[in-house]
C-alpha cells in the first residue's frame, strides 16, 4: 500500500484550552470529520471521472472501494490523525488514480479556503456537485469539529484547509452559488412554501407547499435555525436535494444549501412593451417595473 500513501491527509485537532482532556477528541467528532472527508473524496472521484449526477448522489461500490480512506496510527501524545487515500490490497486498478483525486480535492480545498469562485468553478465544473461538496466540507469542519479548530495538512505539514477559512469560504461561495449556477445554465433545485412545524431537537422543519397534500420535511443545518425562527411566518424558498417518490412527487429535502425569504411586496408596473400588443405578443409581454 506504500504507493498510495502520498495521497495523505493529516487531521490536526486543536482542543479548546479549557478542555479537561487536551489530548483527546470525542469519537463522534472524529467520525463526523472522517465521514465528511470520505464523502468529499467520493464526490471528487465521481467528478474527475465525468459522471453525471441527479439531485440525490448515489456512490457506487466501485467508487467506494477504489477511493477509500485508511486509518493510520496517530503520533503519540498528539491529537493528530493521519489518513491516506487508496484501495486496500495489491490489486489496485489505476495505480495513480488516488493521486489524481487527491490533487483535485486539494485544489478544491484551496479554492474554498480562499473563497475563490472562479477557481472553485474551474476545479468543479459540474454545478450539480456544488451543494454536495459544500455539505461535505461543512460536515468536516462544522458541528462539534468546529470547537476543535480542525486543520488538514499534507504529509510535510503544509495546511491544506483549516476550519475558519474553510467555513468562511463555503459561506461566501454559497452566496454566489445562484450566480455561478446561472452562468453555467444549471438550475438549483428549490421548493417554496410556508413553515407549518419546526422540530428543533431533530433540526427538521415541515413546509407547506402549494399543490402538495402533505407537508414537506426538511432537515436543516443548525446555522439556519435563527433564520427559521425569525422568518416563521414568511414565504420561504429552500434549495437542496429534493427526494421524490416513484411518481416524481417531492417527499423531503436534504443537504440544504440555502434558505431565504421571498419578497412578496407589491410591485408597480409602469409600462407594458410594446405599446400596441399584437396577438403574437400576448403570451410573452415584456414589462418595465418601477
KAMODA-V597582 format. One record per residue. N is the residue number from 0. RES is the residue in one small letter. SS is DSSP state (a for helix, b for strand, c for the rest). D_FIRST is the distance of its C-alpha to the first C-alpha in whole Angstrom. Layout:
((N,RES,SS,D_FIRST) (N,RES,SS,D_FIRST))
//
This chain:
((0,x,c,0) (1,x,a,4) (2,x,a,5) (3,x,a,6) (4,x,c,7) (5,x,c,10) (6,x,c,11) (7,x,b,12) (8,x,b,15) (9,x,b,17) (10,x,b,20) (11,x,b,23) (12,x,c,26) (13,x,c,29) (14,x,c,32) (15,x,c,35) (16,x,c,37) (17,x,c,39) (18,x,c,37) (19,x,c,37) (20,x,c,34) (21,x,c,32) (22,x,c,29) (23,x,c,28) (24,x,c,27) (25,x,c,29) (26,x,a,26) (27,x,a,28) (28,x,a,27) (29,x,a,24) (30,x,a,23) (31,x,a,25) (32,x,a,23) (33,x,a,20) (34,x,a,22) (35,x,a,23) (36,x,a,20) (37,x,a,18) (38,x,a,21) (39,x,a,22) (40,x,a,18) (41,x,a,19) (42,x,a,23) (43,x,a,21) (44,x,a,19) (45,x,a,22) (46,x,a,24) (47,x,a,22) (48,x,c,23) (49,x,c,26) (50,x,c,27) (51,x,c,30) (52,x,c,31) (53,x,c,34) (54,x,c,35) (55,x,c,33) (56,x,c,29) (57,x,c,27) (58,x,c,23) (59,x,c,22) (60,x,a,20) (61,x,a,18) (62,x,a,18) (63,x,a,17) (64,x,a,14) (65,x,a,13) (66,x,c,13) (67,x,c,12) (68,x,b,12) (69,x,b,10) (70,x,b,12) (71,x,c,12) (72,x,c,15) (73,x,c,18) (74,x,c,20) (75,x,c,23) (76,x,c,26) (77,x,c,25) (78,x,c,24) (79,x,b,21) (80,x,b,18) (81,x,b,15) (82,x,b,13) (83,x,b,10) (84,x,b,10) (85,x,c,8) (86,x,c,8) (87,x,c,7) (88,x,c,7) (89,x,c,7) (90,x,c,10) (91,x,c,9) (92,x,c,12) (93,x,c,13) (94,x,c,10) (95,x,c,12) (96,x,a,14) (97,x,a,12) (98,x,a,13) (99,x,a,16) (100,x,a,17) (101,x,a,16) (102,x,a,18) (103,x,a,21) (104,x,a,20) (105,x,a,21) (106,x,a,24) (107,x,a,25) (108,x,a,25) (109,x,a,27) (110,x,a,30) (111,x,a,30) (112,x,a,30) (113,x,a,33) (114,x,c,35) (115,x,c,35) (116,x,a,36) (117,x,a,36) (118,x,a,32) (119,x,a,31) (120,x,a,33) (121,x,a,31) (122,x,a,28) (123,x,c,28) (124,x,c,31) (125,x,c,32) (126,x,a,34) (127,x,a,33) (128,x,a,30) (129,x,a,31) (130,x,a,33) (131,x,a,29) (132,x,a,27) (133,x,a,30) (134,x,a,30) (135,x,a,26) (136,x,a,27) (137,x,a,30) (138,x,a,28) (139,x,a,25) (140,x,a,28) (141,x,c,31) (142,x,a,33) (143,x,a,32) (144,x,a,29) (145,x,a,32) (146,x,a,33) (147,x,a,30) (148,x,c,30) (149,x,c,27) (150,x,b,25) (151,x,b,22) (152,x,b,20) (153,x,c,18) (154,x,c,16) (155,x,c,19) (156,x,c,21) (157,x,c,23) (158,x,b,24) (159,x,b,23) (160,x,b,25) (161,x,b,28) (162,x,a,30) (163,x,a,33) (164,x,a,32) (165,x,a,30) (166,x,a,33) (167,x,a,36) (168,x,a,34) (169,x,a,33) (170,x,a,37) (171,x,a,38) (172,x,a,36) (173,x,a,37) (174,x,a,41) (175,x,a,41) (176,x,a,39) (177,x,a,42) (178,x,a,43) (179,x,a,40) (180,x,a,40) (181,x,a,43) (182,x,a,42) (183,x,c,40) (184,x,c,42) (185,x,c,40) (186,x,c,42) (187,x,c,40) (188,x,c,41) (189,x,b,44) (190,x,b,46) (191,x,b,50) (192,x,b,52) (193,x,b,53) (194,x,b,52) (195,x,b,53) (196,x,b,51) (197,x,b,48) (198,x,b,46) (199,x,c,45) (200,x,c,43) (201,x,c,41) (202,x,c,41) (203,x,b,43) (204,x,b,46) (205,x,b,48) (206,x,b,49) (207,x,b,52) (208,x,c,52) (209,x,c,55) (210,x,c,55) (211,x,c,52) (212,x,c,54) (213,x,c,52) (214,x,c,50) (215,x,b,47) (216,x,b,44) (217,x,b,42) (218,x,b,39) (219,x,c,39) (220,x,c,37) (221,x,a,39) (222,x,a,40) (223,x,a,42) (224,x,a,44) (225,x,a,47) (226,x,a,48) (227,x,a,48) (228,x,a,51) (229,x,a,53) (230,x,c,53) (231,x,c,53) (232,x,c,56) (233,x,c,55) (234,x,b,54) (235,x,b,50) (236,x,b,48) (237,x,b,44) (238,x,b,41) (239,x,b,38) (240,x,b,36) (241,x,b,39) (242,x,b,39) (243,x,b,41) (244,x,c,43) (245,x,c,43) (246,x,c,46) (247,x,c,45) (248,x,c,46) (249,x,b,44) (250,x,b,43) (251,x,b,41) (252,x,b,40) (253,x,b,36) (254,x,b,34) (255,x,b,37) (256,x,b,37) (257,x,b,41) (258,x,b,44) (259,x,b,47) (260,x,b,51) (261,x,c,53) (262,x,c,56) (263,x,c,59) (264,x,c,62) (265,x,c,65) (266,x,c,65) (267,x,c,68) (268,x,b,68) (269,x,b,70) (270,x,b,70) (271,x,b,69) (272,x,b,69) (273,x,c,70) (274,x,c,74) (275,x,c,75) (276,x,c,72) (277,x,c,73) (278,x,a,72) (279,x,a,68) (280,x,a,67) (281,x,a,68) (282,x,a,65) (283,x,a,63) (284,x,c,65) (285,x,b,64) (286,x,b,64) (287,x,b,65) (288,x,b,64) (289,x,c,66))
//
